[in-house]
Amino acid sequence: MQKPDPMICGKPGAEDIEANANRVTWLEMLYLHEGRDKPDHPQRGLYTGLHKKHHLWLPGSDED
């Protein structure tokens, strides 16, 4: 049986290594997509707000 969302932990705390790794990969992709890795970006070094801004990229996410 597969979990419906691979980024939602199915185990307590930090035990769900696969879900946490998926979440890190997703946020890193968004970070690079926005160019936050570049020295002149005003939000360089910040991951804050990335998921909220880009959550519509996720299949089935058509809500705010």
N, C-alpha and C positions, 0 to 999 in steps of 0.2 A: 504494500500500500504506500502510495506517495502522498506526502503532505501537500495541501493545496497551494501553499506559497513557500518556496524554498528559502525565503529570508525570514520566516517566522520560526522562532525557536520552539522545538518540541520537547525540550528538556529544561529543567530548572537552571537558572543562573547561566554560567558560561560553559555549560557542559555540551551544548549543541554546536560543536566545532564547525560542522558543515554550514549551518545557517549563518553563523557569525562570519565565516569566510566569504559566503555569498554577499553578505551585507557590505563587508569591507571592499570587495571587488566592485560592487555597484557604486559605492560612494567615490572610490578612486577614479572610476570611469567618468563620473559626472564632474569631479574636480578637474580632471584633464580636459574634458569637453569645454568647460567654461574658461579654460586658460588660467586657472588659479595657481598653476605651477610657475607662471612667468613672474619675474621680479617686479614688473610695473603694474601688476593687477592689484586693485585696491583691497581685495579679499584674499590675498596670497596667504597661505597657511591656515585658512579657515575652511572647515567642512560644514559649518553651520548653515542651515537652510537649503542645502543641495537637494535633499529628497523632497522637501515640500515644493520646491520650485519645479522639479522635473518628474514628479510622481505620475504624471499622465503618460509617460513612456511605458509604464508597466501595463501589460495586457489586462484588460478588465478594470482599469482604474479611470473611470470617467467622472469621478466626484471630487469635490474640493477637499 
